[in-house]
């Protein structure tokens, strides 16, 4: 079976030789090609090449089209990204500098005509041609309720979201929904077949169940209804969300859930059961300091909890650059060893 067929089997509860194994290596790409971060991310063909090289070397089941999260801000007018060869690119220039800017803020009519889209399209074109029929090609889409944090900063967005004028908040969110629809449609059309729906405001850890039900959920519905959710994975940026799993099933119909390492995996597996896919996630920040043996032991613990009854995937968060490569290899090797189903 191909990795993509193994993923489909896990989702559907069909027989397979092993569980699917995701390894999210984003910032390692520039180092893989011995390039400076800014030069690397400017060229989609380089991002694709690095993803394919790492896929071949480590043997996991997924590649990524995501360059960096701030790419969405660039598509919406951000003029400056702060690059670092030893860290994650970050938004340096906020599109919305004060609340008055919200009225002037406009979403492009067609984001695929924006210069910042070209590298994404180039990357996905290569990945689709090389592995589109055999592997998961992951793309990252930021929920409308989270996107404003990239446009105006988290502190300013939290103030507007929680205590600001409702009409102004909703005006911004409507524009973010418009962008979300364009973005997810463009990613699908370009070749992404697994869409990671990043919605930290969908975690009770950040805003609480009442706010999720009354404010966040209606906007998430607007995000997702037009294109469906068969290829969508619910992800809260490593924040735990066990408390809303049933709500996500009932209200959004999303059946694949990327469980936080801070959450009780056994509880999540019970809640999801055979209704969908439980993704058990290792705490890859701790992998910075773990030994190979400690890494393998944690993989074994996670897989043994999750694989009983099927409908399970093993993965990591966003692998920090500081994680030793021996630990990445140990993680993937252990996942293959303990994830056998036949």
C-alpha positions as CSV (number, residue, x, y, z in Angstrom):
1,X,0.0,0.0,0.0
2,X,1.1,3.6,-0.7
3,X,1.4,6.0,2.3
4,X,-1.8,7.7,0.9
5,X,-3.6,4.4,0.9
6,X,-2.5,3.7,4.4
7,X,-3.8,7.1,5.5
8,X,-7.2,6.4,3.8
9,X,-7.3,3.1,5.5
10,X,-6.7,4.7,8.9
11,X,-9.4,7.2,8.3
12,X,-12.0,4.6,7.1
13,X,-11.0,1.9,9.5
14,X,-9.9,-0.5,6.8
15,X,-7.1,-3.1,7.1
16,X,-3.5,-1.8,6.6
17,X,0.0,-3.1,7.4
18,X,0.7,-0.1,9.7
19,X,-0.5,3.2,11.0
20,X,0.2,6.4,9.0
21,X,3.3,8.3,10.2
22,X,3.6,12.1,9.8
23,X,6.8,14.1,10.4
24,X,6.4,17.8,10.0
25,X,9.8,19.2,8.9
26,X,9.3,22.8,7.9
27,X,12.2,24.9,9.0
28,X,14.8,22.1,8.4
29,X,14.5,22.7,4.6
30,X,16.9,25.6,4.3
31,X,19.5,23.7,6.2
32,X,18.9,20.6,4.0
33,X,19.9,22.7,1.0
34,X,22.5,24.7,2.8
35,X,20.7,28.0,2.0
36,X,19.9,31.1,3.9
37,X,16.3,31.1,5.1
38,X,15.2,34.1,3.1
39,X,16.7,32.8,-0.1
40,X,15.2,29.3,0.4
41,X,11.7,30.4,1.1
42,X,11.7,32.8,-1.9
43,X,11.8,29.8,-4.3
44,X,9.1,27.2,-4.2
45,X,11.1,24.7,-6.1
46,X,13.7,24.8,-3.3
47,X,11.0,24.1,-0.7
48,X,9.7,21.2,-2.8
49,X,13.2,19.8,-3.3
50,X,14.0,19.9,0.4
51,X,10.7,18.2,1.3
52,X,11.3,15.4,-1.2
53,X,14.9,14.9,0.0
54,X,13.8,14.6,3.6
55,X,10.9,12.4,2.6
56,X,13.3,10.0,0.9
57,X,15.8,10.1,3.8
58,X,13.4,9.6,6.7
59,X,10.7,7.6,5.0
60,X,7.6,9.2,6.6
61,X,4.3,9.7,4.9
62,X,3.8,13.4,4.3
63,X,5.3,16.4,2.7
64,X,4.5,20.1,3.2
65,X,3.8,23.1,1.0
66,X,3.8,25.5,3.9
67,X,6.6,28.0,3.8
68,X,5.9,29.9,6.9
69,X,2.7,31.1,8.6
70,X,3.4,34.8,7.7
71,X,3.0,33.9,4.1
72,X,-0.8,34.5,4.5
73,X,-0.1,38.0,5.9
74,X,2.1,38.6,2.8
75,X,-0.8,37.7,0.5
76,X,-2.8,40.3,2.4
77,X,-0.3,43.1,2.2
78,X,2.4,42.5,4.7
79,X,5.6,44.2,3.4
80,X,8.2,42.7,5.7
81,X,9.0,39.2,7.1
82,X,11.8,38.8,9.6
83,X,13.9,35.9,8.6
84,X,16.5,34.1,10.7
85,X,18.7,31.1,9.8
86,X,18.3,29.7,13.3
87,X,14.5,30.2,13.7
88,X,11.1,30.6,12.3
89,X,10.2,33.5,10.0
90,X,7.9,36.0,11.6
91,X,5.7,38.9,10.5
92,X,7.5,42.2,11.1
93,X,5.2,44.6,9.4
94,X,1.5,44.4,10.5
95,X,-1.0,45.2,7.9
96,X,-3.5,46.6,10.4
97,X,-1.7,49.0,12.7
98,X,-4.8,50.5,14.4
99,X,-8.6,49.8,14.4
100,X,-9.1,52.6,11.8
101,X,-7.1,50.5,9.3
102,X,-9.8,47.7,9.3
103,X,-12.1,49.8,7.1
104,X,-9.3,50.3,4.6
105,X,-8.1,46.7,4.6
106,X,-9.1,44.8,1.5
107,X,-8.7,41.2,0.4
108,X,-7.3,40.8,-3.1
109,X,-9.8,39.7,-5.7
110,X,-7.6,36.8,-6.7
111,X,-4.8,35.8,-4.3
112,X,-3.2,33.5,-6.9
113,X,-2.2,36.6,-8.9
114,X,-0.3,38.0,-6.0
115,X,3.5,37.7,-6.2
116,X,3.7,36.0,-2.9
117,X,1.5,33.1,-4.2
118,X,4.0,32.1,-6.9
119,X,6.4,30.2,-4.6
120,X,3.6,28.3,-3.1
121,X,2.2,27.3,-6.5
122,X,5.7,26.3,-7.7
123,X,6.2,24.1,-4.7
124,X,2.8,22.4,-4.9
125,X,3.2,21.9,-8.7
126,X,6.4,19.9,-8.1
127,X,5.0,17.9,-5.1
128,X,1.8,17.0,-7.0
129,X,3.8,15.8,-9.9
130,X,6.3,13.8,-7.8
131,X,4.2,12.3,-5.0
132,X,0.6,13.5,-5.5
133,X,-0.7,9.9,-6.1
134,X,1.3,8.3,-3.3
135,X,1.7,10.6,-0.3
136,X,-0.1,13.2,1.8
137,X,0.7,16.7,0.6
138,X,-0.1,18.9,3.6
139,X,-1.1,22.6,3.4
140,X,-1.8,25.0,6.2
141,X,-4.9,27.3,6.4
142,X,-5.5,29.7,9.2
143,X,-9.0,30.1,10.5
144,X,-10.7,33.4,10.1
145,X,-10.8,33.9,13.9
146,X,-7.0,33.4,14.1
147,X,-5.8,35.2,11.0
148,X,-6.2,38.7,12.5
149,X,-3.4,37.9,14.9
150,X,-1.1,37.8,11.9
151,X,-2.5,41.0,10.6
152,X,-2.5,43.2,13.7
153,X,-0.6,41.2,16.4
154,X,-2.1,38.9,19.1
155,X,-2.5,41.5,21.8
156,X,-4.4,43.9,19.6
157,X,-6.5,41.1,18.2
158,X,-7.4,39.7,21.6
159,X,-8.4,43.2,22.7
160,X,-10.7,43.7,19.7
161,X,-12.0,40.1,19.8
162,X,-12.9,40.1,23.5
163,X,-13.7,43.7,24.4
164,X,-13.8,45.8,21.2
165,X,-16.8,46.9,19.1
166,X,-18.6,43.9,17.8
167,X,-19.4,45.5,14.4
168,X,-15.7,46.3,13.8
169,X,-14.6,42.8,14.9
170,X,-17.2,41.2,12.6
171,X,-16.2,43.5,9.7
172,X,-12.6,42.2,10.0
173,X,-13.8,38.6,10.4
174,X,-15.9,38.8,7.2
175,X,-12.9,39.9,5.2
176,X,-10.9,37.0,6.8
177,X,-13.5,34.5,5.8
178,X,-13.4,35.8,2.2
179,X,-9.6,35.3,2.2
180,X,-10.0,31.8,3.8
181,X,-12.3,30.7,1.0
182,X,-9.8,31.8,-1.7
183,X,-6.9,30.3,0.1
184,X,-8.2,26.9,0.8
185,X,-9.7,26.6,-2.7
186,X,-6.3,27.7,-4.3
187,X,-4.4,25.2,-2.2
188,X,-6.7,22.3,-3.2
189,X,-6.6,23.3,-6.9
190,X,-2.7,23.4,-6.7
191,X,-2.4,19.9,-5.3
192,X,-2.7,19.9,-1.5
193,X,-4.7,16.8,-0.3
194,X,-4.5,17.3,3.5
195,X,-5.6,20.7,4.8
196,X,-4.5,21.5,8.3
197,X,-7.1,23.9,9.7
198,X,-5.3,26.0,12.3
199,X,-7.7,27.3,14.8
200,X,-6.2,28.1,18.2
201,X,-9.3,30.0,19.1
202,X,-11.1,26.7,18.8
203,X,-9.4,25.4,21.9
204,X,-10.9,26.0,25.4
205,X,-7.3,26.4,26.6
206,X,-7.3,29.8,24.9
207,X,-10.8,31.3,25.1
208,X,-13.2,28.9,26.9
209,X,-16.1,26.8,25.7
210,X,-18.7,29.6,26.0
211,X,-16.8,31.9,23.6
212,X,-16.1,29.0,21.3
213,X,-19.8,28.1,21.0
214,X,-21.1,31.7,20.8
215,X,-18.5,33.4,18.7
216,X,-15.8,31.2,17.2
217,X,-18.0,28.3,16.0
218,X,-20.3,30.3,13.8
219,X,-17.2,31.8,12.0
220,X,-15.6,28.4,11.6
221,X,-18.8,27.2,10.0
222,X,-18.6,30.1,7.5
223,X,-14.9,29.1,6.8
224,X,-15.6,25.5,6.1
225,X,-19.1,25.1,4.6
226,X,-18.4,26.0,1.0
227,X,-15.7,23.4,0.3
228,X,-16.5,20.6,2.7
229,X,-14.3,19.0,5.3
230,X,-13.3,15.6,4.0
231,X,-9.7,16.6,3.6
232,X,-9.6,18.9,6.7
233,X,-7.7,18.2,10.0
234,X,-8.7,20.1,13.1
235,X,-5.6,21.6,14.7
236,X,-5.3,24.1,17.6
237,X,-1.6,24.9,17.4
238,X,-0.7,22.3,20.0
239,X,-3.3,23.7,22.5
240,X,-5.5,20.9,23.9
241,X,-9.1,20.7,22.7
242,X,-10.5,17.4,24.0
243,X,-13.4,19.4,25.6
244,X,-14.8,20.4,22.2
245,X,-14.2,17.2,20.1
246,X,-17.9,16.3,20.2
247,X,-18.8,19.9,19.3
248,X,-16.4,19.8,16.3
249,X,-18.0,16.5,15.1
250,X,-21.5,17.7,15.6
251,X,-21.2,21.3,14.3
252,X,-18.4,21.2,11.8
253,X,-18.3,17.6,10.7
254,X,-14.5,17.4,10.9
255,X,-13.5,13.9,11.7
256,X,-9.7,14.1,11.8
257,X,-8.2,15.6,15.0
258,X,-4.6,16.5,15.6
259,X,-4.5,16.0,19.4
260,X,-2.2,18.2,21.6
261,X,0.6,16.5,23.5
262,X,-0.8,18.4,26.5
263,X,-4.1,16.5,26.2
264,X,-5.1,13.1,27.5
265,X,-4.6,10.9,24.4
266,X,-6.5,8.0,25.8
267,X,-9.5,10.3,26.5
268,X,-9.3,11.7,23.0
269,X,-9.3,8.3,21.5
270,X,-12.4,7.3,23.5
271,X,-14.2,10.5,22.4
272,X,-13.3,10.1,18.7
273,X,-13.5,6.2,18.8
274,X,-14.3,5.0,15.3
275,X,-16.1,8.1,14.2
276,X,-12.8,9.5,12.7
277,X,-9.0,9.7,12.9
278,X,-7.2,10.3,16.2
279,X,-3.7,11.8,15.6
280,X,-1.4,11.1,18.5
281,X,1.3,13.8,18.7
282,X,4.7,13.7,20.4
283,X,6.0,16.7,22.2
284,X,8.8,17.6,19.9
285,X,10.0,20.5,22.0
286,X,11.0,18.0,24.6
287,X,12.8,16.0,21.9
288,X,15.5,18.8,21.9
289,X,16.9,17.4,25.1
290,X,15.8,13.8,25.0
291,X,18.0,10.9,24.2
292,X,17.2,8.5,21.4
293,X,16.0,6.0,23.9
294,X,13.7,8.5,25.6
295,X,12.3,9.5,22.2
296,X,11.6,5.9,21.2
297,X,10.0,5.2,24.6
298,X,7.6,8.1,24.2
299,X,6.7,7.0,20.6
300,X,5.9,3.5,22.0
301,X,3.7,5.0,24.7
302,X,1.7,7.1,22.3
303,X,1.3,4.4,19.6
304,X,0.3,1.7,22.1
305,X,-2.5,4.0,23.4
306,X,-3.7,5.0,20.0
307,X,-3.4,2.1,17.6
308,X,-5.8,-0.2,19.4
309,X,-9.0,-0.3,17.3
310,X,-7.4,1.5,14.4
311,X,-8.3,5.0,13.2
312,X,-5.0,6.3,14.4
313,X,-2.1,8.4,13.0
314,X,1.2,9.2,14.7
315,X,2.7,12.6,14.2
316,X,4.7,15.5,15.7
317,X,4.0,19.2,16.1
318,X,6.3,21.5,14.1
319,X,9.8,20.0,14.6
320,X,12.1,22.6,16.1
321,X,15.4,23.2,14.4
322,X,17.2,22.4,17.6
323,X,16.0,18.8,17.6
324,X,19.0,16.5,16.8
325,X,18.6,14.6,13.6
326,X,19.3,11.3,15.5
327,X,16.1,11.9,17.5
328,X,14.1,12.6,14.3
329,X,15.3,9.3,13.0
330,X,14.6,7.5,16.3
331,X,11.1,8.9,16.3
332,X,10.3,7.7,12.8
333,X,12.0,4.3,13.2
334,X,10.1,3.7,16.5
335,X,6.8,4.7,14.9
336,X,7.3,2.2,12.1
337,X,8.3,-0.5,14.6
338,X,5.5,0.0,17.1
339,X,2.9,1.0,14.5
340,X,2.7,-2.3,12.7
341,X,-0.8,-3.7,12.5
342,X,-0.2,-7.0,10.8
